[in-house]
Amino acid sequence: MSKIWEFFDTLEEIVYVSDINNHELIYMNKKALRTYGFHSLEEITHKKCYEVLQNCSAPCSMCNNHKLKQGSFMEWWYYNPFLERQVMLKDTLVEDGGKEYRMELAIDSDRQELLDKLKEMSYCDQLTRIGNRHAMNEYIDNLQNEHSLGIVYCDVTGLKQVNDRQGHASGDQLIIDACECLKKSFGEYGLFRIGGDEMLALCTKIDESALWQGVEQLKRNLRSSSIHMAVGGLWKKDSFSGVDKLIAEAEKKMYEDKAAYYKKYGFDRRHSWETVANWV
């Protein structure tokens, strides 16, 4: 997890991360540590965010953990009596290693460089470096319905088994490797990670034959990498019927492909990832 937070370590803004379930501080950047009188991350181990940041004995009344979502920042203004000034807070939900964390930045709104980095982060999946769901929604909003649209909906097979048996680091690597296969086939189009094991390619102005050639190339890349993804493809000459509807159709085809795979190999989610590796 440390690599994710290293991005913020030298920023001259306060950044902290806490466990969203028990409120324990997981990380404070150097600025935050100095501001609150600490010298190392070891000193904040097992300390509650509300104890350190607000000098409270219970969770803050204005805590917005239940409103936070991955891929977007909740922005609000707050007068911090410890800092003796009003700050703009940006809060988001981050998943790492199967756990959920609250990340908060207290920033000066005129720091354009930081704001640009935050915007980039809010649109980018931090693991695969492709777009996240927030980026996908904006991409869809800017599509021109009169153009052709190809959709490739993918689901990484066996991710839960890898996480359970080999650890989340191995599961993360599986996602990264699967994403690289998708990039090789559809890297010039809009690529998005929209769930833990789900990825999507939105291909505007693509010919139908080019879409299916790309799908076949994707499957070859997956086989050569000993990875399996269930794949649902769809092509339409336009998207006037609604992109969300078309994505749902592609998702349905992906589930049909997954069901056929399980039926062929007699595999279900209780079996081991080693078995899957032997099939592909």
C-alpha positions in Angstrom: 0.0 0.0 0.0 2.9 2.4 0.7 3.5 3.0 -3.1 0.0 4.5 -3.4 0.7 7.1 -0.7 4.2 7.9 -1.8 2.7 10.2 -4.4 1.6 12.6 -1.6 4.6 12.3 0.7 6.4 15.5 -0.3 3.3 17.7 -1.0 3.0 20.8 1.0 -0.6 20.0 1.8 -2.0 17.9 4.6 -2.8 14.3 3.5 -4.0 11.5 5.7 -5.5 8.0 5.3 -7.6 6.1 7.8 -9.3 2.7 7.9 -12.9 3.5 7.0 -14.2 0.9 9.5 -12.3 1.5 12.7 -11.0 5.1 12.0 -7.4 4.1 12.7 -4.8 6.2 10.9 -2.9 4.3 8.3 -0.8 7.2 6.8 0.0 10.8 7.2 2.3 12.6 4.7 5.3 14.6 6.0 3.4 17.8 6.1 0.6 16.3 8.2 3.1 14.6 10.5 4.9 17.9 11.1 1.7 19.9 11.6 0.4 17.5 14.2 3.7 17.1 16.1 4.8 13.6 14.9 8.1 12.5 13.5 7.3 9.1 12.0 4.4 6.9 10.8 5.1 4.6 13.7 3.9 7.2 16.1 0.4 7.2 14.7 0.0 3.4 14.7 -3.4 2.5 16.2 -4.4 6.1 16.8 -7.9 7.2 15.7 -8.2 10.0 13.1 -10.7 11.9 15.2 -8.4 11.7 18.3 -5.4 13.2 16.4 -7.0 15.5 14.0 -10.0 16.9 16.0 -8.9 16.1 19.6 -12.2 14.2 20.0 -13.0 11.0 22.0 -15.5 9.7 19.4 -16.0 9.9 15.6 -16.7 13.4 14.3 -20.3 14.4 13.9 -19.5 15.7 10.4 -17.8 12.4 9.3 -18.8 11.6 5.7 -17.3 8.2 5.4 -20.7 6.7 4.3 -20.9 9.1 1.4 -17.4 8.5 -0.1 -17.0 6.7 -3.4 -14.1 5.3 -5.4 -13.0 7.4 -8.3 -14.4 10.7 -7.2 -13.7 13.3 -4.5 -16.2 14.9 -2.2 -15.2 18.6 -1.8 -16.2 20.8 1.1 -14.9 23.7 3.2 -14.1 23.4 6.9 -12.7 25.7 9.6 -10.0 23.7 11.4 -9.5 25.1 14.9 -6.2 23.3 15.3 -4.9 24.9 12.1 -6.8 28.1 12.8 -7.9 28.6 9.2 -10.4 27.4 6.7 -9.3 24.7 4.4 -10.8 23.0 1.3 -11.1 19.3 2.0 -11.2 16.6 -0.7 -12.2 13.2 0.5 -12.3 9.9 -1.4 -12.6 6.2 -0.9 -9.6 4.0 -1.8 -9.5 0.2 -1.9 -6.2 -1.6 -1.3 -5.6 -5.2 -0.3 -9.3 -5.9 0.1 -9.8 -3.1 2.6 -11.4 0.3 2.3 -9.7 3.5 3.3 -10.7 7.2 3.6 -8.2 9.6 2.1 -8.4 13.3 2.9 -6.5 16.2 1.5 -6.6 19.7 3.1 -5.5 22.0 0.4 -5.3 25.6 -0.7 -7.6 26.0 -3.7 -5.1 28.2 -5.6 -2.5 25.4 -5.8 -3.2 24.6 -9.5 -0.5 21.9 -9.7 -2.0 19.9 -6.9 -5.5 20.3 -8.3 -4.4 19.1 -11.7 -2.9 16.0 -10.0 -6.1 15.4 -8.1 -8.1 15.6 -11.3 -5.8 13.1 -13.0 -6.1 10.7 -10.0 -9.9 11.0 -9.9 -10.0 9.8 -13.5 -7.4 7.1 -13.3 -7.5 3.6 -11.9 -4.4 3.6 -9.7 -3.6 -0.1 -10.2 -3.9 -0.4 -14.0 -3.5 3.2 -15.0 -6.5 3.0 -17.3 -9.6 5.1 -16.8 -11.9 4.4 -13.8 -15.7 4.5 -13.7 -15.7 8.3 -13.3 -13.6 8.6 -16.5 -15.9 6.2 -18.3 -19.0 8.3 -17.5 -17.3 11.4 -18.8 -16.2 9.5 -21.9 -19.8 8.4 -22.6 -21.1 11.9 -22.1 -18.8 13.1 -24.9 -19.6 10.3 -27.4 -21.4 11.3 -30.6 -24.3 9.0 -31.1 -24.2 9.0 -34.9 -20.8 7.2 -34.9 -20.4 3.4 -34.7 -19.5 1.9 -31.3 -17.9 -1.3 -30.3 -18.0 -2.5 -26.7 -15.8 -5.2 -25.2 -16.8 -6.2 -21.6 -14.3 -8.3 -19.8 -14.2 -10.2 -16.4 -11.0 -11.7 -15.0 -11.6 -15.3 -14.2 -10.2 -16.7 -11.0 -9.3 -13.4 -9.2 -11.0 -14.4 -5.9 -9.1 -17.7 -5.9 -5.7 -15.9 -6.5 -6.5 -13.4 -3.7 -7.5 -16.2 -1.3 -4.7 -18.6 -2.0 -1.8 -16.4 -3.1 -2.6 -13.0 -1.6 -3.8 -9.7 -2.9 -0.5 -8.8 -4.4 -0.8 -11.7 -6.8 -4.4 -10.8 -7.5 -3.3 -7.2 -8.3 -0.7 -8.6 -10.7 -3.3 -10.8 -12.4 -5.4 -7.7 -13.0 -2.4 -5.7 -14.3 -1.5 -8.5 -16.7 -5.0 -8.9 -18.0 -5.2 -5.2 -18.5 -2.0 -5.3 -20.5 -3.6 -7.8 -22.9 -6.6 -5.5 -23.3 -4.3 -2.6 -24.1 -2.5 -4.6 -26.8 -5.8 -5.1 -28.6 -7.7 -1.9 -27.9 -5.2 0.6 -26.5 -6.1 3.3 -29.0 -9.7 3.4 -27.6 -11.3 4.2 -24.3 -10.3 1.6 -21.6 -11.8 1.5 -18.2 -11.6 -0.6 -15.0 -15.2 -0.5 -13.7 -15.0 -3.1 -10.9 -12.6 -5.2 -9.0 -12.3 -7.8 -11.8 -14.2 -6.0 -14.7 -12.7 -4.0 -17.5 -14.4 -2.3 -20.5 -13.3 -1.1 -23.9 -15.4 1.5 -25.6 -14.4 1.8 -29.3 -15.9 4.7 -31.1 -15.8 4.9 -35.0 -14.6 1.3 -35.2 -15.5 -1.0 -38.1 -17.3 -4.2 -37.1 -14.6 -6.4 -38.6 -11.9 -4.5 -36.7 -13.8 -5.0 -33.5 -14.0 -8.8 -33.9 -10.4 -8.9 -35.0 -9.4 -7.1 -31.9 -11.5 -9.5 -29.7 -9.7 -12.5 -31.3 -6.3 -10.8 -30.8 -7.3 -10.2 -27.1 -8.1 -13.9 -26.6 -4.8 -14.9 -28.2 -2.9 -12.5 -25.9 -4.7 -13.9 -22.9 -3.9 -17.5 -23.9 -0.2 -16.7 -24.4 -0.2 -15.1 -20.9 -2.0 -18.0 -19.2 -4.9 -15.7 -18.3 -8.5 -16.1 -18.8 -11.1 -13.4 -19.1 -14.8 -13.9 -20.0 -15.4 -11.5 -22.9 -18.6 -10.0 -24.2 -18.5 -8.1 -27.5 -21.0 -5.9 -29.2 -21.0 -3.6 -32.3 -23.6 -1.1 -33.3 -23.6 1.3 -36.2 -24.7 4.1 -33.8 -25.5 4.5 -30.1 -28.9 6.3 -30.3 -30.5 3.5 -28.3 -28.3 4.6 -25.3 -24.7 3.6 -24.4 -25.8 2.3 -20.9 -28.2 -0.1 -22.6 -25.5 -1.3 -25.0 -23.0 -1.8 -22.2 -25.7 -3.9 -20.4 -26.1 -6.0 -23.5 -22.3 -6.5 -23.7 -22.2 -7.4 -20.0 -24.9 -10.1 -20.7 -22.8 -11.6 -23.4 -19.8 -11.6 -21.1 -21.8 -13.6 -18.5 -22.9 -16.0 -21.3 -19.2 -16.5 -22.2 -18.4 -17.1 -18.5 -21.2 -19.6 -18.1 -20.0 -21.5 -21.2 -16.5 -21.6 -19.8 -17.6 -23.0 -16.5 -19.9 -25.5 -18.2 -17.1 -26.7 -20.5 -14.6 -27.2 -17.7 -16.9 -28.0 -14.8 -15.4 -25.2 -12.8 -17.0 -23.0 -10.2 -15.7 -20.4 -7.7 -14.9 -23.0 -5.1 -12.1 -24.6 -7.2 -8.5 -23.5 -7.1 -6.7 -21.0 -9.4 -4.1 -23.7 -10.1 -6.8 -25.6 -12.0 -7.6 -22.6 -14.1 -4.0 -22.1 -14.9 -3.8 -25.7 -16.3 -6.7 -25.0 -18.6 -5.6 -21.9 -20.4 
